[in-house]
Amino acid sequence: MTAQSIQNQIEALRTQILYHERKYYIESQPEISDGEFDRLIRELVHLETAHPEFITLDSPTRRVGGEATLGRRAQHRGPMLSLDNTYNFEELGDFDRRVQKALPDQPIEYVAELKIDGLGVSLLYEDGRLVRGATRGDGEYGEDVTANLRTIRTIPLRLTPVQPMPTVVEVRGEVFIPRDQLDEINRQRVEKDEPPFANARNAAAGSVRLLDASVTASRPLDIFVYTLSYVESIEITQHTQALTLLAELGFKLNPETQLCSSIEGVAEYCQRWTSQRESTHYEIDGIVAKVNNIQQQQELGATAKSPRWAVSYKFPAHQATTQIREIGVQVGRTGVLTPLAVLDPIQLAGATITHATLHNEQDLIRKDIRIGDSVVVERSGDVIPKIVSVLAEKRNGTEKIFRLPDECPACQTSVQRSADEAAVRCVNSACPAQLKRRIGHFASRNAMNIDGLGPAVIEQLVESGKIRDIGNLYTLEKADLSELDRMGDKSAANLIKEIEGSKAAPVEKVLFGLGILHVGENMAELLMDSFQSIDNLASASAADVESIHGIGPRVAESIVDFFREPSNQDFLSRLRTAGLQWSMNTNEAQDTAQTFFAGKTVVLTGALSQMTRSEASERIKSLGGKITSSVSQKTDFLIAGDSPGSKFDRANQLGVSILTEEEFLERL
């Protein structure tokens, strides 16, 4: 085949894949099976790998791999102004009267839209291709988050052609996480002893602003585009016309948007959605009303902060008053004690609320929360109910001050308090409450991935004494499991098979599964890249661990303390004997010792044209190199692609060796 025919084939594949992405992710009308779609992706990856000279940034294979450029400012083509808020229909009517006064004797139409509770972003397209995505920021400048926004499947990398085709388009949208997905994310975070996201907005904002775009890609982010904020070479006269154009260009729009002939129609829309707000699969916190006519919008203008042609109607907060029956204590995987308020049951935001988190002892003291207090509980889009305030005027003198105990409620070991952190900890590694959480973490999907070893099974195994530490998992027999409630012979056999199969998990998964304080998935990979085996890490000093770029004294001390603990040494020995992967592949380590990148610390910056950044990172790590995210004096090489940014300047300042993409490929 000629080069031109190969390029044509690649382009045809991209067009086909982008079409099916739109049908699946935006229109919810898939025309092919998941397997067929995956086949198209594999075919495109194969062609692009064989012919990297034809790779472009708008290829569907490039969604993950760009470098997050957090901190880099991006100027919006049109200002992203905030909206004035109204809280009742009288204030909504006041807004309409101001509009009517400014536009006398003119018919006014409004467009009413659901106000999504997420993160506002702008997307800039030039010649039909996504060139930049940014957060709202101060309204004039936002933060460049292009690499992370590319990972969202409902954001088109290339616009669907229309006639006439606008040359430059900037749109506004709201990135969000669906309700059910947020519940699952928080469940996983709690399992890892990470703080759960308080609400959908925090979850979306935190996911978009991650330094690692591959982690953003793992989050179930979605978007609704709601405004055409800037356009060249095409004239738009109404907001509804702009929405039609946005849909034709391939953007995902909220289907509940409604054209209203008067403010009364907007009020009816607000009233309907106030009662139906829990029916959507995404969080909404109000309604936005916009004057439909673009010329009228321009005549109305804007203040320094807000447009005069649009307003937000905010839903009443989900609040209720109840009483604290008692305050209990939960013990997490790392021994952290967390106070939990037990409430008189109340109905709030479509759910029966019986508990509210108090975060930590300092939060409890600051709000002066006592057992027996009447309190205001809020769940305004929040996944986890929180106590907003105490109704101190209702106290009758029977209320009791609560403080976290000096002994762990699960094992009666003295707790540890530190001036360095708010957390109060149980330091007993044999604590049954911690053990249940640790086993759950060890068996989780991102660690050893033992399917079937859920909370109910773990509870029974620990309470019956069949498991006293993680090492006991690999001595369990089918008969041990068959004795458990709701565990038949077939389920027991399947779980034994899962436990046995987990022995093949790579060593970095084993290390992460151990649940060492401050050692997450990426840290576990970094440690194994450096030490090659758990035994080497276990015998390392704090100074040895801290010498690795990206690891500080707090993490190093935590790792050393873990391996020095006698009870940990005992169960680690049993895990090793059970046959778990305890080191990197020896042959692979010997092969990489002679490579250019072996033992070197490498930073990637800018856009690579012939592979994704994640692919480049994997190649370097396979050759013995270490990938870090920031340039320092410990950096051996900076690999610079297109538009390298501040890391390039920093490398020059420090005298770090810089490789172009061509030089990098030669070294490979």
N, C-alpha and C positions, 0 to 999 in steps of 0.2 A: 504494500500500500504506500502511496505517496504521503509526504508530510501534510499536504493540504487535505487529503481524504481522511487522514487520522484526526486532524484538527476538526474537520466537519463532523466526524463521528462523535468526538468528545462533546462538541457544542450541542449536537442533537440529543445526546444523553442528558446533558445538563438541563436543557429545555424540558425534556420529558420528566425528569425528576422534580424540577421546580413546579411543573404543572400538577403532579401527583401530590407534592407537599401541600399545595394550596387546596386541592380537593379534600385531603385528609384533615389537615390541621385547621384550616380556616372555614371551609364550607361544610365540613363533617359529612362529606359524600364521597368516600373512597371508591375508586373504580377498579383497583387491583388489590390483591392480597398483600399482607405484610411480607410474605416470602418473596413475591415478585418484586416488590419495592426494594427489598434488601438485595436482590439479585442485580437490579439496576445500579445500586450504589456500589456493589462490589465490582461490577464491570467498569464503572467510571474510575474507581480507585486504581484498578489494574492498569487502565490506559494512562491515567495521569502519572502513575509511578513509573511506567515505561517511557513516558514522554513528558518529563517535568517542564519542558520549555513551553508547554501549552496550558500550564496551571494558571488560573486567575483567582483573585480574591473573592469573586462572587460565585465561585463554584460551590455547590451544596456540600462538597467534601471539606470545605474550609470553615465550617461553622465553629469548630473548636480548634484552637491552636494559636490564636493571636495573643499578643502580650497585653495584659491589663495596664492601662496608663493612668492609674489613679493619681490625682493631684494635677494632671495636665488640664488646663482650662480650654474650653471650647465656646466660642461665641455663637449664640443663636442668631439665625437670620431674622427672626421676629421675636420681640421680647416675650418671655414666658411669665406673664403677670399672674398674681394670685387673685382669687375672687373674694368679693365682699360676701359675708354670710348673712342669711336671714334665718330666724328660728321659729317663726309662726306666719300664718297667712296674712296677718295685718302688715307685717314687715315686707312680705312678698308684694302686697298691694301698693305699699309705699314705693317700691322699686318701679313698678309699672307706671305709677303717677309721675315719677321723675322722667321716665322715658317719654310718656305722652306729652309732658310739658316741653321737652326739648325737641320733639318732632310733632308740632301741632297739626291736626287735621290729616295726619298720615296713618293709613292702616298699619297695624303692627302685628306681625306673626312671631311666635316664639317656638324654638325647638327645645323640648324637654328631654334630658338625658340622665341616666343613672350615674351617680358620682361614685366611681370605683375607688375602694380603699386600698391603694397601692402606691407605687412610685411613679411620678410623672417624668417622662423622658421626651426628648426630641430626636427625630431621625432625619438625616439629611441625605438626599439622593441626587446624584449628578449623572446625567445621561442614563437614567434608569437603574443605576447601581448604588447600593448603600455605601456611603463613604465615611459617615460619622454618626455616632449615637452619643447623647449626652444627658446628664441629669439636669434638673431645673436650675440648681444653684441659686444665684441671686436674681435670676430672671433674665439677666443679660448674658452672663457667662455661667456655664455649667461644667460638670466634670466629665471628661472624655471616658466613656465606658463602652467604646465600640466593640472591643473584643468580646466582652461579656454579653452584650446585646445580640451579637451574631449567633450565639448559641440558642436563642429562643426561636423555635420552629415557626411560630406564627408571625415573625418579622421577616418579610421577604428580603432576600439578598439582592434580588433583581426584580424590578417592577414588570407587571404584565403590560405589554404594549397597547396603547390606545391611540386613537386619532382625534385631534392632534395630540402628540406626545409632549408633555412638558419637559423642558431641559433640566430645570432645577426644581426640586420639591422638598420642602421641609414640613414634617407632620408632627403632631403631638399625640402621645398615647399614655396609657397607664398600665404599667407592668404589675401583675398580681400573681398570687398563688391561690389556687382553688381551696375551698374550705377543707374538704376531705384530705387533700394532699398536705395541708398545713398540719392537720392532726397527726398524720403519719410522720412528718418531719420532726415534730415535737416529741413524739413517742421515741423516735430513734435518738434524739438529742438527750432526753432524760436517761435513756439506757446508757449513754456514754458519760453521764454525769455532767453534761453541758447544759447551760441554762436554756429553757425553751423560749421560743419567740413569743413575745407578749401578744402580738397581733399580726394580721396579714401584712400591714404596711411595713412593720419592722422586718418581717421575713423577706419581703420582696426587696426592700432597700439593702438589707444585709447580703442577699444573694447577688444582686447586681454589682455591688461594690467589692466583691471578693477579689483578691489578687490573682487567684488561679482560675482562669476561665473554664478549665475542665470541671472544677467543682461547681461553678455556676451552671454548667451544662447538665449536671446531675440533679439540679433542682427543677421541679415541675413548673417553671415560669410560663406565663401566658401574657397576652397584651390585647387591649382594645384601643384602637386608634380613634380619636374623636375630633381632631381639628386639622385642617389644611392651613398651616400658619404662614407659608410662603410658597409662591409658585411663579415660574417664569414661562413666558411664551404661550400663556393660555389665560383667558379671562373668566372669572367666577363671579356671579352676581348674588348667589344665595348660599347660605350654609348647607341647606339640604342638597343643593347642586354639588357642593364640595364633597359631601358625604358619598354621593353617588359615584363621583370620580374616584374617591379613595377606594371604594369597593371594587371598581373596575380595574384599578391599578394593582389589586391583590392584597389590600390590607384587611385585617379582621376588625369589623365594627360591631358594636353592641346592638343586637336586634330589637331591643326594647325602646330605642329612640323614637320620639313621637313629635309630629308637627302640631302645634296648638294655635288656634285662630285668636285666642285672647288669653289674658292672665288667669281667667277663670278655668280655662282648660289646663293650664299649668298647675293650678291649685288642686284640681281633681286628680291629676297625675301624681302629685305629691302625696295626696291623701291615700290613693290606692297603694302606692309603693311603701308608704309608712307601715301599712298593715301586712304587706307581702314581702317585706325586706329579707325575711329568712328563707324565702322560696328559691333564691338564686344560689348557684353553686360557687359564687364568689361573694366577698364582703362588699357591701355598699354602705356609705355613711350619709347619703343625702341625694339631692337632685340638683342638676345644673340647668338653668333656663337661659337661653341665648336669643337675642334678636336675630331673626332669620336673614333679613336683607343686609348684604355686605355694605352697600352705600349708607344705609342707616347706621350700621356699626361705626363707620368712619366718621359720620357726622356727630355721633354721640361721644366718640373719642374715649380717653382713659385718664385716670389720675396717675400719679407717679407709681402707684402700686397695683391698681385694679382697673379693668375695663368698665365703662359705664353701661355697656350693652349686655352684660351677663351678670348673673348672681347665683349664689349657691343657697339652697334650702337645706339646712342641716336637720337630720332626724333627731328626735329626742334620744338622749343617752339611755341605754338599758341599765337602769339603776333600781335597786330595791333595798328596803330596810329589813334587817333580820338580826338575830342575836347569836353571839358566839357561845355555843354549849361548852366547848372545851378546846384546848389547844394541844395537839399531839405533836409527835416528833417522828420524822422519817430519817432513815440512815441510808445514805447513798453508797455507790460502789467504792468510792475513795474515802468513805468514812465520814463525809460531811453530814452534820445534823441540821435538818431544815424544819422549822416550826410550821405546822399546818393547822389552820383554824377549822374546827368542825362546827357547822352552822345549822340553825333551824332551817329545814328545807324551804326554798323559795323558787318560784318560776321566773326565769330571766332569759331573755333572748331565745325562747323556744326550748330551754333545757331546765331540768330540775337541778338546782345548785345546792350542794351539801357541804362543800369544802372550798376554801380559798387559801392560796399560798401566802406566806408571810415572808418569803425570800430568806431572811436571816435574822439573827437576834438584833442587829443594829436597826433594821427596818421596824421591828416590833417595838423597840424602845423609842425610836423617833416619832412614831405615830401614837405612842402611849396606848397600845391595844391591850385590853385585859379580858380575862375569862368572864363572861357574863355581860360584856358590853353590847349595847345596841350599835350596829354599824351600818354604813351605806356600802353596798357591794355593787360593783359595776362590771358589765360585760358588753361594752360598746364595740363590737367587732373583735373583742378579745377572746382568744381561745381559753385562756386560764383566767377565771374570775379573780378580781382583786378587791381588797378593802380600800375604799377611797378615803373614808373618814370615820371617826368615832363620834357618836352622839353623846358627848360627855354630860349634857344636861339631863339625860335620862338615867344616869347612875343613881343607885340607891344605897350604896355603901357595901353591898355584898360582892362586888366585883373583885377579882383576884389578879394581882400582878403576876405575869408569867416570865420566867427566864429559862433558857435551855439548861438541862441538868448538868451536873458535874460528872455524871456517869452515863455511859451509853445505855439507852433503854433496852437494847437487844442483848447485850452481853455483860453489862455492869462494869465495864472497864472505864477508868478515869479518862475523861476527854481532854483534848489539848486545845488551848486557846493561844492565839498568836497576835502580836501587835502588827504583824505584816499583812494580815488578811482578815476579812470579816468572818470567814468560816470557822466553825467549831467542829473539831474532828474526833472521831473514835480511832485510836491508833492500833487497835487489836486486829491483826490480820485474820484471826480465826472468828471474828464476829459473824454470826449467822446471817444478819441482815445484809452485811457487806458481801458475804459469800454468795447469796442469791443473786445480787446485782452483778457480781464479778462473773459468775457462771453465765448469766444472761448476756453479758458483754462478750465473753469468750466465744459463745455460740452464735453471736450475731452475724448478719450477712457480710459485713465488711471485715470480720475477723475470720473465724474458722468455718462459718456458714453451715452450722449443724441444723438442718431443717427438722422440726418436730420437737426441739428442746425449748419449749416455751415456758412462760412464768409458772403456769399451773404444775407442770411436770417438775420444774426445778424446786418449787415450794415443797412438794411431796418428797423429793429425793433428799433435800436438806433436813426437813423435819423428821424423817424416818431414820436419819443417821446413815443412809446409804452413801452419801457424799459429804466429806468433811473438808475437801478442797478441790480445786480444778483437776488435780492429778487423778482423783478417784473416778473421773468420767471414763477413763480408758480401762478401768477394771470392772466396769459394769457388765453384767451378763443379762441375757434375755429374761431369765427368771426374776431378776431384780426388778425389771421394768414391768413385767406382767402382773406383779402384785399391786401396782398403782391403780388408783381409781381411773376409770375410763381409758384404760390402756390394755387393749387386747393383744393376743399373740402376734397378729400381723403388724400392729402398730409398734410393738416392742421390737420385733425383728427389723422393721424399717429404721427405727431410731438407732439400733446397734449398727446397722449398715452405714448410716449417716456419720456416726461417731468414728467408725473405722475409716471411712472415706476421707474424713477431715485430716487424717495424718499426712495426706499429700499436699496440704496447704503450704505455700512457700514460707520461708522462715520469717519474712517481714510481717506476714499475717499472724504468725504465732506470737511474735514480739508484741504486736499491737493488741492481740487478744489477752495478753497477760494483764492489761489494765494498769500499767505503771502510770502514776500521776504525771501529767503534762506530756505523755508520749502518745500522739495521735498517729494516724495512718502515714502521713508524709514524714513525720519524725522517725517512725519505725523504719521506713525505707532508707532514710538518710543514715541512720545508725548502722543498719546492716551493710549498706554500701561501704561504710568506713571500717567496721570491725569484722565483717564477713561471717561472724558466728555469734550466737548468744553466749557461748562460753567466753569468747574474747571480750565481749561487752561486760559480762559479769565480773571479770577480773580486772577491768579497767578502773583507774582512779578518776576522781572528779576532774582533775586537770586534763587527763586524757580525753574525757568526754567533752569537756568545754573547749578543747582545741579545735573541734569540728566547727566550721563556719556555720553560724545560724543557731548554735546552742549556747545558752547562757548558764550562769552558775546555779540558778534555781532549778533548771531542768537537770543539769548534771548531778546535783545533790540528790534529787529525787530518784534518779536511776541508780546511783551508788547505794542509797539507803535501801532500795527495794532488794537488790541482790545480796546485801549484807544480812537481811532479816533471816534468821534460822528457819522459821516456818516456810518461808518462800523457797529457800534452798531445798527443803524436803520435797515439796510438790514439784519443783522444777526438775529434780532428779528423776521423779517418776514419769514426768512428761517425756523427758529425754529417752528413758528406757522403753517407753511405750512406742517409740518409733516416729515421733513427730520430726519434721524438718528442723534441724538445729543449726544449719549453716548454709551459706550460699553454695552454689554448685562449684565444687573444687576445680574441675577441669576448666570451667569458664573463667574462674578467678586466675588460674595459671595462664590461660590464653591472653587475657586482657592485660597482664602485667607488662607485656612488651609493647603495648600500644601507645600512641601519642597522647591519649587522654587519660591513661591510667593514673589514678591518684591526683588528678588535676581538678581544681574547682573552676567551674564554667558558668558564665551568665549569658543568657540569650536576650537579645533586644531587637526591636524592629520586626518587620514582616519578611518572612522567608518566601521565596517564590517557588522553590522546588520541593518543599515538604512543609508540614505543619510544625509549629514549635513543639508540640507534644511528641511528634515523631522524632524530631531532632534530639529532644531530651532523652527519649528512650534509647536512641542510637548511642549517645554519649555515655549514658549509664551502663549500657551493655559492654562498652569498651573500658569500663573502670573509672569513668569520670564521675564527678559530683556536680549536680545542678543546684544553684542557689538563685535567689530572686533579686539580690542587691549586690552592687559592686563595692568591694572593700580592698584593703591591702592584701587580704588573703586570696583574692581572685587571681587565678592564673591566666584565664583567657576570657575576653568578651567577644561573642560572635554577633556581628552587627548586620542586620538585614536593612530593608528600606525604612526610612523615617525612624532612626534609632532613638532619638530623644535624649533625655537627661543622663541616662546610664552611659551613653557614649562619651558625653562631656566629663562625667565622673571618672571613667576609665582613663581618659587622656590626662586628667589632673593627677591621677595616682600612678601613671606610667604603666598601666596594665596592658598586656599584649592584646591587640585587636585583630580579629580575623574577619575578612569579608565572607560573604556566603560562598563565593567561588573557592576561597582558600580553605574554608571549612569542608566543602565537598571533596577537595583534593585530599585532605587529611583522612577523610572517611575511606 
